[in-house]
Amino acid sequence: MVVDASAEAIELLITAAGEEIPYVVGDATEEETLISAGIKKARTLHYHLAG
């Protein structure tokens, strides 16, 4: 599951991966976005801060 505020960034990732990736477009600092992404069922969490 990928969460990103940029639909363009997600599309680039899917293209680079060459396969479908589950995703949510939204702000990963917002609880509602994380719930939509299934955070309550998550067993692990990885994050990357772009800079």
Biopython code that builds the backbone (N, CA, C, O; Angstrom):
import numpy as np
from Bio.PDB.StructureBuilder import StructureBuilder

atoms = [
    (1, "MET", "N", (0.847, -1.170, 0.000)),
    (1, "MET", "CA", (0.000, 0.000, 0.000)),
    (1, "MET", "C", (0.890, 1.229, 0.000)),
    (1, "MET", "O", (1.800, 1.357, 0.819)),
    (2, "VAL", "N", (0.618, 2.120, -0.920)),
    (2, "VAL", "CA", (1.341, 3.386, -1.009)),
    (2, "VAL", "C", (0.374, 4.513, -0.685)),
    (2, "VAL", "O", (-0.754, 4.540, -1.179)),
    (3, "VAL", "N", (0.823, 5.437, 0.146)),
    (3, "VAL", "CA", (0.050, 6.644, 0.438)),
    (3, "VAL", "C", (0.907, 7.824, 0.020)),
    (3, "VAL", "O", (2.039, 7.973, 0.481)),
    (4, "ASP", "N", (0.370, 8.656, -0.847)),
    (4, "ASP", "CA", (1.099, 9.838, -1.295)),
    (4, "ASP", "C", (0.088, 10.919, -1.657)),
    (4, "ASP", "O", (-1.006, 10.625, -2.137)),
    (5, "ALA", "N", (0.463, 12.156, -1.424)),
    (5, "ALA", "CA", (-0.413, 13.280, -1.759)),
    (5, "ALA", "C", (-0.437, 13.543, -3.259)),
    (5, "ALA", "O", (-1.315, 14.253, -3.750)),
    (6, "SER", "N", (0.515, 12.979, -3.986)),
    (6, "SER", "CA", (0.638, 13.238, -5.418)),
    (6, "SER", "C", (0.212, 12.029, -6.247)),
    (6, "SER", "O", (0.854, 10.980, -6.214)),
    (7, "ALA", "N", (-0.871, 12.194, -6.981)),
    (7, "ALA", "CA", (-1.310, 11.130, -7.883)),
    (7, "ALA", "C", (-0.261, 10.890, -8.966)),
    (7, "ALA", "O", (-0.076, 9.760, -9.417)),
    (8, "GLU", "N", (0.423, 11.953, -9.380)),
    (8, "GLU", "CA", (1.477, 11.819, -10.389)),
    (8, "GLU", "C", (2.620, 10.943, -9.882)),
    (8, "GLU", "O", (3.127, 10.100, -10.623)),
    (9, "ALA", "N", (3.029, 11.133, -8.628)),
    (9, "ALA", "CA", (4.109, 10.331, -8.053)),
    (9, "ALA", "C", (3.714, 8.865, -7.982)),
    (9, "ALA", "O", (4.532, 7.985, -8.252)),
    (10, "ILE", "N", (2.484, 8.604, -7.626)),
    (10, "ILE", "CA", (2.006, 7.224, -7.553)),
    (10, "ILE", "C", (2.002, 6.601, -8.942)),
    (10, "ILE", "O", (2.407, 5.451, -9.109)),
    (11, "GLU", "N", (1.550, 7.350, -9.933)),
    (11, "GLU", "CA", (1.524, 6.839, -11.305)),
    (11, "GLU", "C", (2.939, 6.523, -11.791)),
    (11, "GLU", "O", (3.144, 5.512, -12.464)),
    (12, "LEU", "N", (3.910, 7.366, -11.464)),
    (12, "LEU", "CA", (5.301, 7.103, -11.830)),
    (12, "LEU", "C", (5.811, 5.826, -11.162)),
    (12, "LEU", "O", (6.513, 5.031, -11.786)),
    (13, "LEU", "N", (5.458, 5.636, -9.903)),
    (13, "LEU", "CA", (5.869, 4.431, -9.185)),
    (13, "LEU", "C", (5.283, 3.179, -9.821)),
    (13, "LEU", "O", (5.986, 2.185, -10.003)),
    (14, "ILE", "N", (4.014, 3.222, -10.157)),
    (14, "ILE", "CA", (3.353, 2.073, -10.780)),
    (14, "ILE", "C", (4.001, 1.773, -12.133)),
    (14, "ILE", "O", (4.237, 0.611, -12.466)),
    (15, "THR", "N", (4.283, 2.804, -12.897)),
    (15, "THR", "CA", (4.939, 2.621, -14.196)),
    (15, "THR", "C", (6.321, 1.998, -14.016)),
    (15, "THR", "O", (6.680, 1.065, -14.735)),
    (16, "ALA", "N", (7.091, 2.505, -13.068)),
    (16, "ALA", "CA", (8.441, 1.979, -12.821)),
    (16, "ALA", "C", (8.401, 0.535, -12.331)),
    (16, "ALA", "O", (9.258, -0.272, -12.691)),
    (17, "ALA", "N", (7.402, 0.213, -11.506)),
    (17, "ALA", "CA", (7.296, -1.139, -10.964)),
    (17, "ALA", "C", (6.811, -2.127, -12.015)),
    (17, "ALA", "O", (7.117, -3.318, -11.946)),
    (18, "GLY", "N", (6.063, -1.635, -12.977)),
    (18, "GLY", "CA", (5.546, -2.511, -14.026)),
    (18, "GLY", "C", (4.402, -3.386, -13.569)),
    (18, "GLY", "O", (4.082, -4.386, -14.213)),
    (19, "GLU", "N", (3.786, -3.020, -12.469)),
    (19, "GLU", "CA", (2.643, -3.783, -11.964)),
    (19, "GLU", "C", (1.756, -2.883, -11.115)),
    (19, "GLU", "O", (2.171, -1.811, -10.674)),
    (20, "GLU", "N", (0.542, -3.334, -10.897)),
    (20, "GLU", "CA", (-0.381, -2.567, -10.071)),
    (20, "GLU", "C", (0.068, -2.589, -8.613)),
    (20, "GLU", "O", (0.544, -3.608, -8.113)),
    (21, "ILE", "N", (-0.087, -1.468, -7.949)),
    (21, "ILE", "CA", (0.248, -1.334, -6.534)),
    (21, "ILE", "C", (-0.952, -0.689, -5.863)),
    (21, "ILE", "O", (-1.441, 0.336, -6.339)),
    (22, "PRO", "N", (-1.437, -1.261, -4.770)),
    (22, "PRO", "CA", (-2.553, -0.609, -4.076)),
    (22, "PRO", "C", (-2.098, 0.742, -3.525)),
    (22, "PRO", "O", (-0.989, 0.869, -3.008)),
    (23, "TYR", "N", (-2.960, 1.741, -3.639)),
    (23, "TYR", "CA", (-2.566, 3.080, -3.202)),
    (23, "TYR", "C", (-3.750, 3.909, -2.740)),
    (23, "TYR", "O", (-4.903, 3.613, -3.054)),
    (24, "VAL", "N", (-3.440, 4.944, -1.992)),
    (24, "VAL", "CA", (-4.401, 5.964, -1.583)),
    (24, "VAL", "C", (-3.734, 7.308, -1.831)),
    (24, "VAL", "O", (-2.600, 7.535, -1.410)),
    (25, "VAL", "N", (-4.440, 8.191, -2.515)),
    (25, "VAL", "CA", (-3.941, 9.546, -2.705)),
    (25, "VAL", "C", (-4.458, 10.374, -1.534)),
    (25, "VAL", "O", (-5.665, 10.512, -1.336)),
    (26, "GLY", "N", (-3.522, 10.920, -0.762)),
    (26, "GLY", "CA", (-3.917, 11.732, 0.379)),
    (26, "GLY", "C", (-2.737, 12.070, 1.253)),
    (26, "GLY", "O", (-1.607, 11.670, 0.974)),
    (27, "ASP", "N", (-2.997, 12.799, 2.298)),
    (27, "ASP", "CA", (-1.981, 13.258, 3.242)),
    (27, "ASP", "C", (-1.755, 12.180, 4.300)),
    (27, "ASP", "O", (-2.645, 11.897, 5.102)),
    (28, "ALA", "N", (-0.570, 11.585, 4.301)),
    (28, "ALA", "CA", (-0.263, 10.485, 5.217)),
    (28, "ALA", "C", (-0.152, 10.928, 6.671)),
    (28, "ALA", "O", (0.008, 10.092, 7.560)),
    (29, "THR", "N", (-0.234, 12.228, 6.922)),
    (29, "THR", "CA", (-0.230, 12.700, 8.310)),
    (29, "THR", "C", (-1.642, 12.818, 8.863)),
    (29, "THR", "O", (-1.830, 13.150, 10.033)),
    (30, "GLU", "N", (-2.635, 12.546, 8.019)),
    (30, "GLU", "CA", (-4.037, 12.623, 8.424)),
    (30, "GLU", "C", (-4.564, 11.234, 8.784)),
    (30, "GLU", "O", (-4.420, 10.285, 8.013)),
    (31, "GLU", "N", (-5.163, 11.130, 9.943)),
    (31, "GLU", "CA", (-5.684, 9.847, 10.422)),
    (31, "GLU", "C", (-6.676, 9.233, 9.438)),
    (31, "GLU", "O", (-6.642, 8.025, 9.202)),
    (32, "GLU", "N", (-7.540, 10.033, 8.874)),
    (32, "GLU", "CA", (-8.557, 9.543, 7.942)),
    (32, "GLU", "C", (-7.911, 8.874, 6.719)),
    (32, "GLU", "O", (-8.396, 7.846, 6.245)),
    (33, "THR", "N", (-6.828, 9.454, 6.216)),
    (33, "THR", "CA", (-6.113, 8.881, 5.075)),
    (33, "THR", "C", (-5.515, 7.527, 5.446)),
    (33, "THR", "O", (-5.613, 6.566, 4.683)),
    (34, "LEU", "N", (-4.902, 7.461, 6.610)),
    (34, "LEU", "CA", (-4.287, 6.204, 7.050)),
    (34, "LEU", "C", (-5.328, 5.114, 7.275)),
    (34, "LEU", "O", (-5.086, 3.946, 6.968)),
    (35, "ILE", "N", (-6.460, 5.485, 7.800)),
    (35, "ILE", "CA", (-7.544, 4.510, 7.988)),
    (35, "ILE", "C", (-8.020, 4.003, 6.629)),
    (35, "ILE", "O", (-8.270, 2.810, 6.463)),
    (36, "SER", "N", (-8.145, 4.916, 5.650)),
    (36, "SER", "CA", (-8.541, 4.511, 4.291)),
    (36, "SER", "C", (-7.534, 3.537, 3.686)),
    (36, "SER", "O", (-7.893, 2.666, 2.894)),
    (37, "ALA", "N", (-6.273, 3.697, 4.068)),
    (37, "ALA", "CA", (-5.214, 2.826, 3.552)),
    (37, "ALA", "C", (-5.136, 1.493, 4.297)),
    (37, "ALA", "O", (-4.358, 0.618, 3.917)),
    (38, "GLY", "N", (-5.930, 1.333, 5.346)),
    (38, "GLY", "CA", (-5.958, 0.071, 6.078)),
    (38, "GLY", "C", (-4.957, -0.022, 7.212)),
    (38, "GLY", "O", (-4.530, -1.121, 7.567)),
    (39, "ILE", "N", (-4.576, 1.105, 7.786)),
    (39, "ILE", "CA", (-3.559, 1.119, 8.843)),
    (39, "ILE", "C", (-3.943, 0.247, 10.041)),
    (39, "ILE", "O", (-3.068, -0.275, 10.732)),
    (40, "LYS", "N", (-5.212, 0.092, 10.282)),
    (40, "LYS", "CA", (-5.644, -0.713, 11.433)),
    (40, "LYS", "C", (-5.318, -2.193, 11.256)),
    (40, "LYS", "O", (-5.237, -2.934, 12.236)),
    (41, "LYS", "N", (-5.130, -2.628, 10.002)),
    (41, "LYS", "CA", (-4.792, -4.024, 9.714)),
    (41, "LYS", "C", (-3.298, -4.220, 9.473)),
    (41, "LYS", "O", (-2.836, -5.351, 9.319)),
    (42, "ALA", "N", (-2.548, -3.131, 9.440)),
    (42, "ALA", "CA", (-1.119, -3.198, 9.081)),
    (42, "ALA", "C", (-0.320, -3.959, 10.125)),
    (42, "ALA", "O", (-0.555, -3.839, 11.327)),
    (43, "ARG", "N", (0.630, -4.747, 9.636)),
    (43, "ARG", "CA", (1.546, -5.461, 10.524)),
    (43, "ARG", "C", (2.884, -4.738, 10.610)),
    (43, "ARG", "O", (3.602, -4.863, 11.602)),
    (44, "THR", "N", (3.214, -3.987, 9.574)),
    (44, "THR", "CA", (4.437, -3.185, 9.571)),
    (44, "THR", "C", (4.145, -1.840, 8.923)),
    (44, "THR", "O", (3.147, -1.671, 8.223)),
    (45, "LEU", "N", (5.029, -0.896, 9.168)),
    (45, "LEU", "CA", (4.893, 0.433, 8.579)),
    (45, "LEU", "C", (6.272, 0.916, 8.149)),
    (45, "LEU", "O", (7.212, 0.911, 8.944)),
    (46, "HIS", "N", (6.389, 1.325, 6.920)),
    (46, "HIS", "CA", (7.617, 1.893, 6.379)),
    (46, "HIS", "C", (7.294, 3.288, 5.891)),
    (46, "HIS", "O", (6.225, 3.517, 5.327)),
    (47, "TYR", "N", (8.192, 4.207, 6.096)),
    (47, "TYR", "CA", (7.932, 5.556, 5.609)),
    (47, "TYR", "C", (9.176, 6.147, 4.993)),
    (47, "TYR", "O", (10.303, 5.764, 5.308)),
    (48, "HIS", "N", (8.938, 7.084, 4.114)),
    (48, "HIS", "CA", (10.031, 7.802, 3.457)),
    (48, "HIS", "C", (9.621, 9.254, 3.360)),
    (48, "HIS", "O", (8.533, 9.568, 2.876)),
    (49, "LEU", "N", (10.472, 10.125, 3.810)),
    (49, "LEU", "CA", (10.202, 11.546, 3.719)),
    (49, "LEU", "C", (11.003, 12.114, 2.563)),
    (49, "LEU", "O", (12.231, 12.035, 2.540)),
    (50, "ALA", "N", (10.298, 12.682, 1.616)),
    (50, "ALA", "CA", (10.983, 13.299, 0.480)),
    (50, "ALA", "C", (11.585, 14.619, 0.926)),
    (50, "ALA", "O", (11.017, 15.324, 1.760)),
    (51, "GLY", "N", (12.695, 14.933, 0.384)),
    (51, "GLY", "CA", (13.300, 16.177, 0.821)),
    (51, "GLY", "C", (13.966, 16.800, -0.287)),
    (51, "GLY", "O", (14.549, 17.873, -0.133)),
]
sb = StructureBuilder()
sb.init_structure("model")
sb.init_model(0)
sb.init_chain("A")
sb.init_seg("    ")
for serial, (resi, resn, name, xyz) in enumerate(atoms, 1):
    if name == "N":
        sb.init_residue(resn, " ", resi, " ")
    sb.init_atom(name, np.array(xyz, "f"), 0.0, 1.0, " ", f" {name:<3s}", serial, name[0])
structure = sb.get_structure()
